[in-house]
Amino acid sequence: ESIISKKEKNSFVDKIMGPMDKISSPLIKFGQIPFIQGLQRGMVSSIGVTMVGSIFLVICLFGADGNITEKALLPFLTPYIDQLSLINSLSMNIMAIYMCVAMGAEYADIKGINKTTGAVGALFAFILLNYVNALEITYWGSAGIVTAIIAMAISVNVIHLCYKYNIRIKLPSSVPPAISDSFSSIVPYLFVALICWSIRTIMGFDIPA
């Protein structure tokens, strides 16, 4: 009976694990795509800022009247609530900015590009895609994460293609790398600007909305 019960258990486990094994292989391959790796690594590296914002949100809840209880649980914090909530606002409410910079840097690193070049390019693309008649910050929070991903994809891939086909300003090897990288990024950034400007202005496509 014990042998039969083991066989039954094994067959039951096999029935469950069989389909999972079939799914896991494509998922592993999907996770190895450079774009997905950059996306994952960038989001993970920006968690610290959002966690700090969450901590200050909790502090504000304990320090303000009428939130958790009628009277503040930590009344000595009440006079400083506005200042404390500012930290939450400047982290959670513009989290897309932090994610955009982090994802741009990580994706650029995977593509073999200078991380700073990728981060600045992604942020540049993000701001261009958000611009209407003024600098619009409505979609700089969680609502702007998709725009940040698109900005990262456009900028880093454009920079990568420009570098791959040597569509850039090349300075002599004697020039310090920091200066050389800055000049090398001018032409790719120009293409990033034209693409994002065309999407937002000529096509009138409002990605954030």
C-alpha positions as CSV (number, residue, x, y, z in Angstrom):
1,E,0.0,0.0,0.0
2,S,2.8,2.4,0.8
3,I,4.4,1.7,-2.6
4,I,1.1,2.4,-4.3
5,S,0.5,5.6,-2.3
6,K,4.1,6.8,-3.3
7,K,3.4,6.1,-6.9
8,E,0.1,8.0,-6.7
9,K,1.9,11.0,-5.0
10,N,4.6,10.9,-7.6
11,S,2.1,10.9,-10.4
12,F,0.2,13.8,-8.9
13,V,3.5,15.8,-8.5
14,D,4.4,14.9,-12.0
15,K,1.1,16.2,-13.3
16,I,1.7,19.5,-11.5
17,M,5.4,19.9,-12.4
18,G,5.1,18.7,-16.0
19,P,3.3,21.9,-17.2
20,M,5.4,24.1,-15.0
21,D,8.6,22.7,-16.5
22,K,7.2,23.5,-20.0
23,I,6.4,27.1,-18.9
24,S,9.6,27.7,-16.9
25,S,12.0,27.3,-19.9
26,P,10.4,30.0,-22.1
27,L,10.2,32.3,-19.0
28,I,13.9,31.8,-18.3
29,K,14.6,32.7,-22.0
30,F,12.3,35.7,-21.7
31,G,14.1,36.9,-18.6
32,Q,17.5,36.7,-20.4
33,I,16.4,39.3,-23.1
34,P,18.6,42.4,-22.6
35,F,15.6,44.8,-22.5
36,I,13.9,42.7,-19.8
37,Q,17.1,42.4,-17.8
38,G,17.6,46.2,-17.9
39,L,14.0,46.7,-16.9
40,Q,14.2,44.3,-14.0
41,R,17.6,45.6,-12.7
42,G,16.5,49.2,-13.0
43,M,13.3,48.7,-11.1
44,V,15.1,46.8,-8.4
45,S,17.8,49.4,-8.0
46,S,15.2,52.2,-7.6
47,I,13.4,50.4,-4.8
48,G,15.4,52.1,-2.1
49,V,14.0,55.6,-2.9
50,T,10.4,54.4,-2.9
51,M,10.9,52.5,0.3
52,V,12.2,55.6,2.0
53,G,9.2,57.5,0.7
54,S,6.9,54.7,2.1
55,I,8.6,55.0,5.5
56,F,8.0,58.7,5.7
57,L,4.3,58.1,4.7
58,V,3.9,55.9,7.7
59,I,5.6,58.4,9.9
60,C,3.2,61.1,8.7
61,L,0.2,58.8,9.4
62,F,1.4,58.4,13.0
63,G,2.1,62.1,13.4
64,A,-1.0,63.6,12.0
65,D,-4.5,64.0,13.6
66,G,-7.4,62.1,12.1
67,N,-5.4,59.5,10.1
68,I,-5.1,56.3,12.2
69,T,-6.7,57.7,15.3
70,E,-8.5,60.9,16.1
71,K,-5.4,62.3,17.9
72,A,-1.9,61.7,16.5
73,L,-0.2,58.7,18.0
74,L,3.1,60.7,17.8
75,P,2.0,64.2,18.6
76,F,5.6,65.6,18.8
77,L,5.8,65.1,15.0
78,T,2.6,67.0,14.2
79,P,4.3,70.4,13.8
80,Y,6.7,68.9,11.2
81,I,4.1,66.9,9.1
82,D,4.4,69.2,6.1
83,Q,8.1,68.9,6.0
84,L,8.0,65.2,6.6
85,S,5.4,64.6,3.9
86,L,7.6,66.5,1.4
87,I,10.1,63.6,1.5
88,N,7.3,61.2,0.6
89,S,6.2,63.5,-2.2
90,L,9.7,63.8,-3.6
91,S,10.1,60.1,-3.7
92,M,6.8,58.4,-4.4
93,N,5.2,61.2,-6.5
94,I,8.1,61.2,-8.9
95,M,9.2,57.6,-8.8
96,A,9.1,57.3,-12.6
97,I,12.0,59.7,-12.7
98,Y,14.1,57.5,-10.5
99,M,13.1,54.3,-12.3
100,C,13.8,55.9,-15.7
101,V,17.3,56.9,-14.7
102,A,18.1,53.5,-13.1
103,M,16.6,51.5,-16.0
104,G,18.5,53.7,-18.6
105,A,21.8,53.1,-16.7
106,E,21.3,49.3,-16.3
107,Y,20.0,48.7,-19.9
108,A,22.9,50.8,-21.2
109,D,25.4,48.7,-19.2
110,I,23.9,45.5,-20.6
111,K,24.3,46.9,-24.1
112,G,27.9,47.9,-23.5
113,I,27.3,51.6,-23.3
114,N,28.5,54.0,-20.6
115,K,25.9,53.9,-17.8
116,T,25.8,57.7,-17.3
117,T,25.1,58.1,-21.1
118,G,22.2,55.7,-20.9
119,A,20.8,57.3,-17.7
120,V,20.9,60.8,-19.1
121,G,19.5,59.8,-22.4
122,A,16.6,58.0,-20.8
123,L,15.8,61.0,-18.6
124,F,16.0,63.3,-21.7
125,A,13.6,61.1,-23.6
126,F,11.2,60.9,-20.7
127,I,11.0,64.7,-20.3
128,L,10.5,65.2,-24.0
129,L,7.7,62.6,-24.1
130,N,6.0,64.4,-21.1
131,Y,6.3,67.9,-22.4
132,V,3.1,69.7,-23.6
133,N,3.2,73.5,-23.4
134,A,5.1,73.4,-20.2
135,L,7.1,70.9,-18.1
136,E,4.3,68.6,-17.0
137,I,4.9,66.6,-13.8
138,T,1.5,65.0,-13.6
139,Y,2.8,61.7,-14.9
140,W,6.1,61.6,-13.0
141,G,4.7,59.3,-10.3
142,S,3.5,55.7,-10.7
143,A,1.3,56.8,-13.7
144,G,4.5,57.5,-15.6
145,I,6.3,54.2,-15.2
146,V,5.2,53.0,-18.7
147,T,6.5,56.2,-20.2
148,A,9.8,55.7,-18.4
149,I,10.1,52.2,-19.9
150,I,9.3,53.5,-23.4
151,A,11.8,56.4,-22.9
152,M,14.5,53.9,-21.8
153,A,13.9,51.6,-24.7
154,I,14.0,54.5,-27.3
155,S,17.1,56.2,-25.9
156,V,19.3,53.3,-25.2
157,N,18.5,51.5,-28.5
158,V,19.1,54.7,-30.5
159,I,22.4,55.3,-28.7
160,H,23.4,51.6,-29.2
161,L,22.7,51.8,-33.0
162,C,24.6,55.1,-33.3
163,Y,27.6,53.6,-31.6
164,K,27.3,50.4,-33.5
165,Y,27.4,52.2,-36.9
166,N,29.8,54.9,-35.7
167,I,27.3,57.7,-36.1
168,R,28.9,59.8,-33.5
169,I,31.7,62.3,-32.8
170,K,35.0,60.5,-32.2
171,L,37.8,62.2,-30.4
172,P,41.4,61.1,-30.3
173,S,42.3,58.4,-27.8
174,S,44.4,60.9,-25.9
175,V,41.2,62.7,-24.8
176,P,40.0,61.6,-21.3
177,P,37.2,59.1,-21.5
178,A,34.7,61.3,-19.6
179,I,35.1,64.1,-22.2
180,S,35.1,61.6,-25.1
181,D,31.9,59.9,-23.9
182,S,30.2,63.3,-23.6
183,F,31.0,64.3,-27.2
184,S,30.2,60.8,-28.5
185,S,26.7,61.1,-27.0
186,I,25.8,64.4,-28.8
187,V,24.7,62.8,-32.1
188,P,22.7,59.9,-30.5
189,Y,21.0,62.4,-28.1
190,L,20.1,64.5,-31.2
191,F,18.3,61.4,-32.7
192,V,16.6,60.7,-29.4
193,A,15.4,64.3,-29.3
194,L,14.1,64.2,-32.9
195,I,12.3,60.8,-32.3
196,C,10.6,61.8,-29.0
197,W,9.8,65.3,-30.3
198,S,8.2,63.8,-33.4
199,I,6.1,61.4,-31.3
200,R,4.9,64.1,-29.0
201,T,4.6,67.1,-31.3
202,I,4.2,66.0,-35.0
203,M,2.2,62.8,-34.3
204,G,0.5,64.4,-31.3
205,F,0.7,61.1,-29.5
206,D,0.4,61.6,-25.7
207,I,2.1,58.5,-24.3
208,P,1.8,59.4,-20.6
209,A,-2.0,60.1,-20.9
